[in-house]
Amino acid sequence: MVGTEIPKEIIEKVYNLIETAKVSGKIRKGTNEVTKALERGQAKLVAIASDVSPQEIVMHLPVIAKEKNIPAVQVTVRSELGAAAGLDVGTVAVAVVDEGDAKEQLKQILEKLKQ
């Protein structure tokens, strides 16, 4: 998933999923929290910003996600990712741990990513 071009429509759905999960479920924000969620197998979906500098900060996330068979999506801007997660600042990564009321949204995103 990461490294391939993701359509804007799916990226918007990922932002909406994060916003919904923030309210009704549970998300993890930042490199360290997302790494822990991935290693523990708790994450259902991971969003990673592509405008991270230096890239080494997040290079390990797609690798762990692939090992754990957890979908990872690369989104365009960390400020938008941070806003979706309810932060005033940008964040480089967000993991959806519990999708809450967004079960159907998550299912739709996962189906589109498989195509």
N, CA, C and O atoms as a Tinker XYZ file with bonds, in Angstrom:
   460  protein
     1  N      0.818000   -1.178000    0.000000    73     2
     2  CA     0.000000    0.000000    0.000000    64     1     3
     3  C      0.873000    1.257000    0.000000    63     2     4     5
     4  O      0.688000    2.153000   -0.824000    81     3
     5  N      1.814000    1.310000    0.923000    73     3     6
     6  CA     2.711000    2.454000    0.963000    64     5     7
     7  C      3.659000    2.347000   -0.221000    63     6     8     9
     8  O      4.155000    1.267000   -0.540000    81     7
     9  N      3.902000    3.474000   -0.864000    73     7    10
    10  CA     4.775000    3.469000   -2.023000    64     9    11
    11  C      3.974000    3.486000   -3.308000    63    10    12    13
    12  O      4.466000    3.948000   -4.338000    81    11
    13  N      2.738000    2.987000   -3.265000    73    11    14
    14  CA     1.881000    3.047000   -4.434000    64    13    15
    15  C      1.028000    4.297000   -4.344000    63    14    16    17
    16  O      0.760000    4.806000   -3.256000    81    15
    17  N      0.605000    4.785000   -5.500000    73    15    18
    18  CA    -0.201000    5.999000   -5.547000    64    17    19
    19  C     -1.623000    5.691000   -5.084000    63    18    20    21
    20  O     -2.319000    4.864000   -5.673000    81    19
    21  N     -2.035000    6.368000   -4.024000    73    19    22
    22  CA    -3.368000    6.172000   -3.456000    64    21    23
    23  C     -4.271000    7.279000   -3.991000    63    22    24    25
    24  O     -3.906000    8.452000   -3.909000    81    23
    25  N     -5.442000    6.940000   -4.539000    73    23    26
    26  CA    -6.363000    7.978000   -5.033000    64    25    27
    27  C     -6.805000    8.923000   -3.915000    63    26    28    29
    28  O     -6.930000    8.521000   -2.758000    81    27
    29  N     -7.040000   10.195000   -4.283000    73    27    30
    30  CA    -7.465000   11.209000   -3.315000    64    29    31
    31  C     -8.734000   10.787000   -2.580000    63    30    32    33
    32  O     -8.899000   11.081000   -1.396000    81    31
    33  N     -9.610000   10.112000   -3.272000    73    31    34
    34  CA   -10.883000    9.680000   -2.683000    64    33    35
    35  C    -10.638000    8.751000   -1.489000    63    34    36    37
    36  O    -11.323000    8.860000   -0.471000    81    35
    37  N     -9.682000    7.852000   -1.605000    73    35    38
    38  CA    -9.368000    6.929000   -0.507000    64    37    39
    39  C     -8.692000    7.690000    0.634000    63    38    40    41
    40  O     -8.966000    7.426000    1.805000    81    39
    41  N     -7.816000    8.626000    0.298000    73    39    42
    42  CA    -7.149000    9.419000    1.331000    64    41    43
    43  C     -8.184000   10.198000    2.147000    63    42    44    45
    44  O     -8.083000   10.274000    3.372000    81    43
    45  N     -9.176000   10.775000    1.466000    73    43    46
    46  CA   -10.248000   11.497000    2.176000    64    45    47
    47  C    -11.013000   10.554000    3.098000    63    46    48    49
    48  O    -11.369000   10.922000    4.218000    81    47
    49  N    -11.264000    9.326000    2.616000    73    47    50
    50  CA   -11.969000    8.342000    3.453000    64    49    51
    51  C    -11.130000    7.961000    4.673000    63    50    52    53
    52  O    -11.667000    7.735000    5.757000    81    51
    53  N     -9.820000    7.892000    4.490000    73    51    54
    54  CA    -8.930000    7.579000    5.613000    64    53    55
    55  C     -8.995000    8.690000    6.653000    63    54    56    57
    56  O     -9.075000    8.418000    7.851000    81    55
    57  N     -8.961000    9.957000    6.193000    73    55    58
    58  CA    -9.095000   11.086000    7.129000    64    57    59
    59  C    -10.420000   11.011000    7.880000    63    58    60    61
    60  O    -10.462000   11.212000    9.094000    81    59
    61  N    -11.511000   10.719000    7.151000    73    59    62
    62  CA   -12.829000   10.615000    7.792000    64    61    63
    63  C    -12.867000    9.475000    8.800000    63    62    64    65
    64  O    -13.446000    9.608000    9.878000    81    63
    65  N    -12.248000    8.355000    8.445000    73    63    66
    66  CA   -12.175000    7.210000    9.361000    64    65    67
    67  C    -11.448000    7.608000   10.643000    63    66    68    69
    68  O    -11.899000    7.279000   11.740000    81    67
    69  N    -10.336000    8.308000   10.511000    73    67    70
    70  CA    -9.560000    8.732000   11.681000    64    69    71
    71  C    -10.382000    9.675000   12.553000    63    70    72    73
    72  O    -10.378000    9.557000   13.779000    81    71
    73  N    -11.090000   10.619000   11.913000    73    71    74
    74  CA   -11.922000   11.559000   12.671000    64    73    75
    75  C    -13.016000   10.828000   13.447000    63    74    76    77
    76  O    -13.272000   11.146000   14.608000    81    75
    77  N    -13.660000    9.852000   12.811000    73    75    78
    78  CA   -14.722000    9.090000   13.468000    64    77    79
    79  C    -14.151000    8.215000   14.579000    63    78    80    81
    80  O    -14.712000    8.153000   15.673000    81    79
    81  N    -13.046000    7.546000   14.306000    73    79    82
    82  CA   -12.424000    6.669000   15.301000    64    81    83
    83  C    -11.915000    7.460000   16.496000    63    82    84    85
    84  O    -11.906000    6.954000   17.618000    81    83
    85  N    -11.490000    8.704000   16.263000    73    83    86
    86  CA   -11.017000    9.566000   17.349000    64    85    87
    87  C    -12.126000    9.789000   18.373000    63    86    88    89
    88  O    -11.871000    9.818000   19.577000    81    87
    89  N    -13.365000    9.948000   17.887000    73    87    90
    90  CA   -14.498000   10.241000   18.759000    64    89    91
    91  C    -15.084000    8.977000   19.378000    63    90    92    93
    92  O    -15.316000    8.925000   20.585000    81    91
    93  N    -15.326000    7.951000   18.545000    73    91    94
    94  CA   -16.069000    6.780000   19.024000    64    93    95
    95  C    -15.209000    5.554000   19.277000    63    94    96    97
    96  O    -15.682000    4.568000   19.844000    81    95
    97  N    -13.958000    5.605000   18.865000    73    95    98
    98  CA   -13.075000    4.454000   19.039000    64    97    99
    99  C    -11.783000    4.862000   19.703000    63    98   100   101
   100  O    -11.781000    5.565000   20.714000    81    99
   101  N    -10.660000    4.404000   19.112000    73    99   102
   102  CA    -9.361000    4.707000   19.705000    64   101   103
   103  C     -8.315000    4.805000   18.599000    63   102   104   105
   104  O     -8.251000    3.956000   17.709000    81   103
   105  N     -7.499000    5.852000   18.670000    73   103   106
   106  CA    -6.396000    6.005000   17.717000    64   105   107
   107  C     -5.108000    6.251000   18.486000    63   106   108   109
   108  O     -5.123000    6.667000   19.645000    81   107
   109  N     -3.995000    5.985000   17.815000    73   107   110
   110  CA    -2.663000    6.280000   18.361000    64   109   111
   111  C     -2.002000    7.259000   17.411000    63   110   112   113
   112  O     -2.085000    7.099000   16.193000    81   111
   113  N     -1.339000    8.281000   17.967000    73   111   114
   114  CA    -0.729000    9.341000   17.165000    64   113   115
   115  C      0.767000    9.397000   17.415000    63   114   116   117
   116  O      1.226000    9.230000   18.545000    81   115
   117  N      1.526000    9.635000   16.348000    73   115   118
   118  CA     2.971000    9.783000   16.470000    64   117   119
   119  C      3.713000    8.492000   16.204000    63   118   120   121
   120  O      3.157000    7.399000   16.312000    81   119
   121  N      4.963000    8.637000   15.858000    73   119   122
   122  CA     5.784000    7.492000   15.471000    64   121   123
   123  C      5.878000    6.438000   16.568000    63   122   124   125
   124  O      5.687000    5.251000   16.302000    81   123
   125  N      6.168000    6.855000   17.790000    73   123   126
   126  CA     6.358000    5.880000   18.875000    64   125   127
   127  C      5.083000    5.117000   19.188000    63   126   128   129
   128  O      5.110000    3.893000   19.316000    81   127
   129  N      3.955000    5.829000   19.314000    73   127   130
   130  CA     2.682000    5.181000   19.640000    64   129   131
   131  C      2.235000    4.247000   18.520000    63   130   132   133
   132  O      1.739000    3.151000   18.782000    81   131
   133  N      2.411000    4.680000   17.272000    73   131   134
   134  CA     2.020000    3.853000   16.130000    64   133   135
   135  C      2.909000    2.613000   16.048000    63   134   136   137
   136  O      2.426000    1.521000   15.751000    81   135
   137  N      4.200000    2.778000   16.309000    73   135   138
   138  CA     5.119000    1.627000   16.305000    64   137   139
   139  C      4.677000    0.595000   17.340000    63   138   140   141
   140  O      4.644000   -0.602000   17.053000    81   139
   141  N      4.339000    1.059000   18.545000    73   139   142
   142  CA     3.883000    0.141000   19.599000    64   141   143
   143  C      2.604000   -0.576000   19.191000    63   142   144   145
   144  O      2.478000   -1.785000   19.384000    81   143
   145  N      1.649000    0.171000   18.623000    73   143   146
   146  CA     0.373000   -0.423000   18.204000    64   145   147
   147  C      0.600000   -1.478000   17.118000    63   146   148   149
   148  O     -0.058000   -2.518000   17.114000    81   147
   149  N      1.528000   -1.209000   16.199000    73   147   150
   150  CA     1.850000   -2.173000   15.143000    64   149   151
   151  C      2.504000   -3.419000   15.720000    63   150   152   153
   152  O      2.105000   -4.541000   15.407000    81   151
   153  N      3.512000   -3.218000   16.565000    73   151   154
   154  CA     4.244000   -4.360000   17.120000    64   153   155
   155  C      3.349000   -5.255000   17.971000    63   154   156   157
   156  O      3.541000   -6.470000   18.021000    81   155
   157  N      2.373000   -4.650000   18.636000    73   155   158
   158  CA     1.447000   -5.423000   19.470000    64   157   159
   159  C      0.293000   -6.005000   18.660000    63   158   160   161
   160  O     -0.523000   -6.758000   19.192000    81   159
   161  N      0.221000   -5.658000   17.368000    73   159   162
   162  CA    -0.842000   -6.177000   16.512000    64   161   163
   163  C     -2.201000   -5.554000   16.804000    63   162   164   165
   164  O     -3.233000   -6.143000   16.479000    81   163
   165  N     -2.216000   -4.369000   17.414000    73   163   166
   166  CA    -3.471000   -3.717000   17.787000    64   165   167
   167  C     -4.042000   -2.853000   16.665000    63   166   168   169
   168  O     -5.251000   -2.624000   16.625000    81   167
   169  N     -3.211000   -2.377000   15.769000    73   167   170
   170  CA    -3.651000   -1.451000   14.727000    64   169   171
   171  C     -4.468000   -2.177000   13.668000    63   170   172   173
   172  O     -4.167000   -3.314000   13.305000    81   171
   173  N     -5.504000   -1.507000   13.179000    73   171   174
   174  CA    -6.317000   -2.057000   12.090000    64   173   175
   175  C     -5.975000   -1.378000   10.771000    63   174   176   177
   176  O     -6.167000   -1.947000    9.696000    81   175
   177  N     -5.461000   -0.141000   10.868000    73   175   178
   178  CA    -5.053000    0.624000    9.696000    64   177   179
   179  C     -4.055000    1.683000   10.165000    63   178   180   181
   180  O     -4.216000    2.261000   11.240000    81   179
   181  N     -3.035000    1.931000    9.360000    73   179   182
   182  CA    -2.036000    2.944000    9.690000    64   181   183
   183  C     -1.967000    3.945000    8.545000    63   182   184   185
   184  O     -1.918000    3.568000    7.374000    81   183
   185  N     -1.963000    5.233000    8.902000    73   183   186
   186  CA    -1.786000    6.301000    7.922000    64   185   187
   187  C     -0.451000    6.977000    8.209000    63   186   188   189
   188  O     -0.175000    7.368000    9.343000    81   187
   189  N      0.373000    7.111000    7.174000    73   187   190
   190  CA     1.702000    7.686000    7.306000    64   189   191
   191  C      1.813000    8.881000    6.359000    63   190   192   193
   192  O      1.492000    8.765000    5.177000    81   191
   193  N      2.264000   10.019000    6.868000    73   191   194
   194  CA     2.417000   11.216000    6.035000    64   193   195
   195  C      3.626000   11.070000    5.126000    63   194   196   197
   196  O      4.651000   10.512000    5.517000    81   195
   197  N      3.491000   11.578000    3.907000    73   195   198
   198  CA     4.600000   11.460000    2.955000    64   197   199
   199  C      5.545000   12.660000    3.009000    63   198   200   201
   200  O      6.643000   12.605000    2.455000    81   199
   201  N      5.131000   13.744000    3.670000    73   199   202
   202  CA     5.973000   14.942000    3.705000    64   201   203
   203  C      6.823000   15.016000    4.973000    63   202   204   205
   204  O      7.034000   16.093000    5.530000    81   203
   205  N      7.303000   13.867000    5.416000    73   203   206
   206  CA     8.107000   13.778000    6.629000    64   205   207
   207  C      9.578000   14.014000    6.272000    63   206   208   209
   208  O     10.076000   13.496000    5.272000    81   207
   209  N     10.249000   14.788000    7.088000    73   207   210
   210  CA    11.671000   15.034000    6.868000    64   209   211
   211  C     12.392000   14.962000    8.199000    63   210   212   213
   212  O     12.038000   15.703000    9.117000    81   211
   213  N     13.368000   14.119000    8.341000    73   211   214
   214  CA    13.876000   13.116000    7.399000    64   213   215
   215  C     12.970000   11.879000    7.361000    63   214   216   217
   216  O     12.289000   11.561000    8.337000    81   215
   217  N     12.976000   11.205000    6.241000    73   215   218
   218  CA    12.140000   10.021000    6.017000    64   217   219
   219  C     12.451000    8.884000    6.987000    63   218   220   221
   220  O     11.606000    8.020000    7.225000    81   219
   221  N     13.657000    8.882000    7.544000    73   219   222
   222  CA    14.064000    7.801000    8.457000    64   221   223
   223  C     13.139000    7.683000    9.663000    63   222   224   225
   224  O     13.057000    6.624000   10.284000    81   223
   225  N     12.442000    8.766000    9.995000    73   223   226
   226  CA    11.542000    8.770000   11.147000    64   225   227
   227  C     10.442000    7.719000   10.986000    63   226   228   229
   228  O     10.040000    7.082000   11.960000    81   227
   229  N      9.959000    7.542000    9.760000    73   227   230
   230  CA     8.821000    6.640000    9.534000    64   229   231
   231  C      9.137000    5.443000    8.631000    63   230   232   233
   232  O      8.241000    4.663000    8.311000    81   231
   233  N     10.380000    5.292000    8.223000    73   231   234
   234  CA    10.727000    4.225000    7.268000    64   233   235
   235  C     10.419000    2.827000    7.799000    63   234   236   237
   236  O     10.143000    1.919000    7.014000    81   235
   237  N     10.461000    2.641000    9.105000    73   235   238
   238  CA    10.228000    1.322000    9.684000    64   237   239
   239  C      8.748000    0.952000    9.748000    63   238   240   241
   240  O      8.415000   -0.231000    9.827000    81   239
   241  N      7.861000    1.935000    9.714000    73   239   242
   242  CA     6.433000    1.661000    9.886000    64   241   243
   243  C      5.839000    0.760000    8.798000    63   242   244   245
   244  O      5.159000   -0.209000    9.135000    81   243
   245  N      6.067000    1.037000    7.507000    73   243   246
   246  CA     5.513000    0.141000    6.488000    64   245   247
   247  C      6.068000   -1.289000    6.586000    63   246   248   249
   248  O      5.370000   -2.253000    6.275000    81   247
   249  N      7.314000   -1.412000    7.014000    73   247   250
   250  CA     7.937000   -2.736000    7.144000    64   249   251
   251  C      7.237000   -3.544000    8.237000    63   250   252   253
   252  O      6.891000   -4.708000    8.033000    81   251
   253  N      7.033000   -2.918000    9.393000    73   251   254
   254  CA     6.346000   -3.610000   10.493000    64   253   255
   255  C      4.906000   -3.923000   10.092000    63   254   256   257
   256  O      4.400000   -5.010000   10.373000    81   255
   257  N      4.248000   -2.962000    9.433000    73   255   258
   258  CA     2.857000   -3.169000    9.010000    64   257   259
   259  C      2.749000   -4.367000    8.072000    63   258   260   261
   260  O      1.819000   -5.166000    8.182000    81   259
   261  N      3.700000   -4.487000    7.150000    73   259   262
   262  CA     3.680000   -5.612000    6.208000    64   261   263
   263  C      3.904000   -6.934000    6.942000    63   262   264   265
   264  O      3.230000   -7.925000    6.661000    81   263
   265  N      4.857000   -6.947000    7.887000    73   263   266
   266  CA     5.129000   -8.155000    8.674000    64   265   267
   267  C      3.891000   -8.613000    9.443000    63   266   268   269
   268  O      3.614000   -9.808000    9.544000    81   267
   269  N      3.153000   -7.642000    9.982000    73   267   270
   270  CA     1.977000   -7.944000   10.813000    64   269   271
   271  C      0.697000   -8.031000    9.986000    63   270   272   273
   272  O     -0.381000   -8.264000   10.533000    81   271
   273  N      0.813000   -7.843000    8.661000    73   271   274
   274  CA    -0.328000   -7.900000    7.754000    64   273   275
   275  C     -1.381000   -6.841000    8.111000    63   274   276   277
   276  O     -2.581000   -7.116000    8.105000    81   275
   277  N     -0.915000   -5.640000    8.419000    73   275   278
   278  CA    -1.783000   -4.513000    8.742000    64   277   279
   279  C     -1.666000   -3.507000    7.602000    63   278   280   281
   280  O     -0.553000   -3.133000    7.232000    81   279
   281  N     -2.789000   -3.060000    7.037000    73   279   282
   282  CA    -2.717000   -2.115000    5.920000    64   281   283
   283  C     -2.132000   -0.769000    6.345000    63   282   284   285
   284  O     -2.496000   -0.220000    7.385000    81   283
   285  N     -1.225000   -0.251000    5.527000    73   283   286
   286  CA    -0.609000    1.054000    5.757000    64   285   287
   287  C     -0.855000    1.916000    4.528000    63   286   288   289
   288  O     -0.609000    1.486000    3.401000    81   287
   289  N     -1.340000    3.131000    4.747000    73   287   290
   290  CA    -1.666000    4.048000    3.658000    64   289   291
   291  C     -0.802000    5.286000    3.788000    63   290   292   293
   292  O     -0.643000    5.833000    4.880000    81   291
   293  N     -0.246000    5.724000    2.672000    73   291   294
   294  CA     0.546000    6.948000    2.684000    64   293   295
   295  C     -0.357000    8.107000    2.286000    63   294   296   297
   296  O     -0.917000    8.123000    1.189000    81   295
   297  N     -0.495000    9.083000    3.193000    73   295   298
   298  CA    -1.291000   10.276000    2.919000    64   297   299
   299  C     -0.344000   11.422000    2.586000    63   298   300   301
   300  O      0.863000   11.327000    2.808000    81   299
   301  N     -0.900000   12.497000    2.054000    73   299   302
   302  CA    -0.048000   13.527000    1.494000    64   301   303
   303  C      0.587000   14.471000    2.511000    63   302   304   305
   304  O      1.794000   14.708000    2.459000    81   303
   305  N     -0.199000   15.010000    3.428000    73   303   306
   306  CA     0.299000   16.096000    4.268000    64   305   307
   307  C      0.117000   15.777000    5.747000    63   306   308   309
   308  O     -0.966000   15.373000    6.171000    81   307
   309  N      1.179000   15.957000    6.532000    73   307   310
   310  CA     1.091000   15.641000    7.954000    64   309   311
   311  C      0.199000   16.602000    8.725000    63   310   312   313
   312  O     -0.356000   16.227000    9.758000    81   311
   313  N      0.050000   17.832000    8.247000    73   311   314
   314  CA    -0.837000   18.781000    8.931000    64   313   315
   315  C     -2.293000   18.326000    8.830000    63   314   316   317
   316  O     -3.050000   18.457000    9.792000    81   315
   317  N     -2.692000   17.789000    7.664000    73   315   318
   318  CA    -4.055000   17.261000    7.502000    64   317   319
   319  C     -4.252000   16.012000    8.352000    63   318   320   321
   320  O     -5.322000   15.804000    8.923000    81   319
   321  N     -3.224000   15.192000    8.431000    73   319   322
   322  CA    -3.292000   13.980000    9.255000    64   321   323
   323  C     -3.445000   14.360000   10.724000    63   322   324   325
   324  O     -4.229000   13.749000   11.450000    81   323
   325  N     -2.697000   15.368000   11.157000    73   323   326
   326  CA    -2.811000   15.857000   12.528000    64   325   327
   327  C     -4.191000   16.427000   12.806000    63   326   328   329
   328  O     -4.763000   16.187000   13.870000    81   327
   329  N     -4.730000   17.182000   11.852000    73   327   330
   330  CA    -6.064000   17.766000   12.018000    64   329   331
   331  C     -7.121000   16.670000   12.127000    63   330   332   333
   332  O     -8.034000   16.769000   12.946000    81   331
   333  N     -7.004000   15.631000   11.311000    73   331   334
   334  CA    -7.952000   14.516000   11.371000    64   333   335
   335  C     -7.874000   13.812000   12.718000    63   334   336   337
   336  O     -8.878000   13.303000   13.217000    81   335
   337  N     -6.681000   13.783000   13.307000    73   335   338
   338  CA    -6.487000   13.131000   14.605000    64   337   339
   339  C     -6.835000   14.052000   15.771000    63   338   340   341
   340  O     -6.716000   13.657000   16.931000    81   339
   341  N     -7.268000   15.288000   15.467000    73   339   342
   342  CA    -7.672000   16.216000   16.510000    64   341   343
   343  C     -6.534000   16.986000   17.134000    63   342   344   345
   344  O     -6.646000   17.448000   18.269000    81   343
   345  N     -5.438000   17.132000   16.409000    73   343   346
   346  CA    -4.269000   17.859000   16.919000    64   345   347
   347  C     -4.170000   19.237000   16.265000    63   346   348   349
   348  O     -4.619000   19.427000   15.135000    81   347
   349  N     -3.588000   20.184000   16.974000    73   347   350
   350  CA    -3.354000   21.511000   16.414000    64   349   351
   351  C     -2.099000   21.532000   15.550000    63   350   352   353
   352  O     -1.886000   22.466000   14.777000    81   351
   353  N     -1.276000   20.507000   15.684000    73   351   354
   354  CA    -0.038000   20.403000   14.903000    64   353   355
   355  C     -0.119000   19.144000   14.034000    63   354   356   357
   356  O     -0.982000   18.291000   14.237000    81   355
   357  N      0.783000   19.046000   13.078000    73   355   358
   358  CA     0.809000   17.862000   12.224000    64   357   359
   359  C      1.365000   16.661000   12.961000    63   358   360   361
   360  O      2.059000   16.797000   13.968000    81   359
   361  N      1.051000   15.489000   12.448000    73   359   362
   362  CA     1.619000   14.257000   12.987000    64   361   363
   363  C      2.077000   13.392000   11.817000    63   362   364   365
   364  O      1.478000   13.427000   10.742000    81   363
   365  N      3.126000   12.624000   12.026000    73   363   366
   366  CA     3.692000   11.842000   10.919000    64   365   367
   367  C      2.967000   10.522000   10.714000    63   366   368   369
   368  O      3.023000    9.948000    9.627000    81   367
   369  N      2.279000   10.029000   11.754000    73   367   370
   370  CA     1.599000    8.744000   11.613000    64   369   371
   371  C      0.441000    8.641000   12.598000    63   370   372   373
   372  O      0.482000    9.188000   13.700000    81   371
   373  N     -0.597000    7.918000   12.164000    73   371   374
   374  CA    -1.759000    7.634000   13.013000    64   373   375
   375  C     -2.148000    6.179000   12.792000    63   374   376   377
   376  O     -2.197000    5.701000   11.658000    81   375
   377  N     -2.422000    5.485000   13.886000    73   375   378
   378  CA    -2.914000    4.114000   13.805000    64   377   379
   379  C     -4.335000    4.071000   14.352000    63   378   380   381
   380  O     -4.610000    4.615000   15.422000    81   379
   381  N     -5.237000    3.426000   13.619000    73   379   382
   382  CA    -6.593000    3.208000   14.107000    64   381   383
   383  C     -6.569000    1.887000   14.863000    63   382   384   385
   384  O     -6.392000    0.823000   14.269000    81   383
   385  N     -6.750000    1.965000   16.190000    73   383   386
   386  CA    -6.714000    0.781000   17.045000    64   385   387
   387  C     -8.115000    0.200000   17.201000    63   386   388   389
   388  O     -8.301000   -1.015000   17.133000    81   387
   389  N     -9.102000    1.077000   17.413000    73   387   390
   390  CA   -10.504000    0.672000   17.513000    64   389   391
   391  C    -11.294000    1.630000   16.638000    63   390   392   393
   392  O    -11.320000    2.832000   16.901000    81   391
   393  N    -11.937000    1.113000   15.601000    73   391   394
   394  CA   -12.622000    1.984000   14.648000    64   393   395
   395  C    -13.938000    2.553000   15.170000    63   394   396   397
   396  O    -14.484000    3.475000   14.564000    81   395
   397  N    -14.460000    2.030000   16.273000    73   395   398
   398  CA   -15.677000    2.564000   16.865000    64   397   399
   399  C    -16.848000    2.499000   15.905000    63   398   400   401
   400  O    -17.184000    1.423000   15.409000    81   399
   401  N    -17.480000    3.644000   15.633000    73   399   402
   402  CA   -18.643000    3.707000   14.738000    64   401   403
   403  C    -18.250000    3.634000   13.262000    63   402   404   405
   404  O    -19.128000    3.673000   12.400000    81   403
   405  N    -16.990000    3.533000   12.953000    73   403   406
   406  CA   -16.514000    3.578000   11.569000    64   405   407
   407  C    -16.211000    2.194000   10.998000    63   406   408   409
   408  O    -15.389000    2.075000   10.089000    81   407
   409  N    -16.852000    1.156000   11.508000    73   407   410
   410  CA   -16.592000   -0.208000   11.021000    64   409   411
   411  C    -16.830000   -0.327000    9.519000    63   410   412   413
   412  O    -16.031000   -0.930000    8.802000    81   411
   413  N    -17.928000    0.249000    9.052000    73   411   414
   414  CA   -18.257000    0.172000    7.627000    64   413   415
   415  C    -17.258000    0.957000    6.789000    63   414   416   417
   416  O    -16.866000    0.509000    5.711000    81   415
   417  N    -16.839000    2.135000    7.280000    73   415   418
   418  CA   -15.834000    2.932000    6.570000    64   417   419
   419  C    -14.534000    2.151000    6.426000    63   418   420   421
   420  O    -13.931000    2.133000    5.353000    81   419
   421  N    -14.101000    1.505000    7.509000    73   419   422
   422  CA   -12.862000    0.732000    7.478000    64   421   423
   423  C    -12.972000   -0.398000    6.462000    63   422   424   425
   424  O    -12.037000   -0.648000    5.701000    81   423
   425  N    -14.109000   -1.075000    6.451000    73   423   426
   426  CA   -14.319000   -2.178000    5.514000    64   425   427
   427  C    -14.229000   -1.684000    4.070000    63   426   428   429
   428  O    -13.604000   -2.330000    3.229000    81   427
   429  N    -14.853000   -0.539000    3.784000    73   427   430
   430  CA   -14.823000    0.022000    2.431000    64   429   431
   431  C    -13.401000    0.385000    2.018000    63   430   432   433
   432  O    -12.992000    0.113000    0.890000    81   431
   433  N    -12.648000    0.999000    2.928000    73   431   434
   434  CA   -11.260000    1.394000    2.624000    64   433   435
   435  C    -10.420000    0.160000    2.333000    63   434   436   437
   436  O     -9.667000    0.137000    1.360000    81   435
   437  N    -10.543000   -0.864000    3.169000    73   435   438
   438  CA    -9.754000   -2.085000    2.987000    64   437   439
   439  C    -10.083000   -2.758000    1.661000    63   438   440   441
   440  O     -9.187000   -3.274000    0.994000    81   439
   441  N    -11.367000   -2.759000    1.267000    73   439   442
   442  CA   -11.765000   -3.349000   -0.020000    64   441   443
   443  C    -11.152000   -2.570000   -1.178000    63   442   444   445
   444  O    -10.657000   -3.167000   -2.134000    81   443
   445  N    -11.183000   -1.240000   -1.097000    73   443   446
   446  CA   -10.619000   -0.414000   -2.179000    64   445   447
   447  C     -9.112000   -0.583000   -2.273000    63   446   448   449
   448  O     -8.559000   -0.554000   -3.373000    81   447
   449  N     -8.430000   -0.760000   -1.138000    73   447   450
   450  CA    -6.983000   -0.936000   -1.165000    64   449   451
   451  C     -6.586000   -2.264000   -1.785000    63   450   452   453
   452  O     -5.511000   -2.372000   -2.376000    81   451
   453  N     -7.427000   -3.266000   -1.662000    73   451   454
   454  CA    -7.114000   -4.577000   -2.239000    64   453   455
   455  C     -7.202000   -4.561000   -3.764000    63   454   456   457
   456  O     -6.563000   -5.372000   -4.435000    81   455
   457  N     -7.991000   -3.639000   -4.305000    73   455   458
   458  CA    -8.184000   -3.580000   -5.765000    64   457   459
   459  C     -6.952000   -3.115000   -6.490000    63   458   460
   460  O     -6.958000   -3.014000   -7.716000    81   459
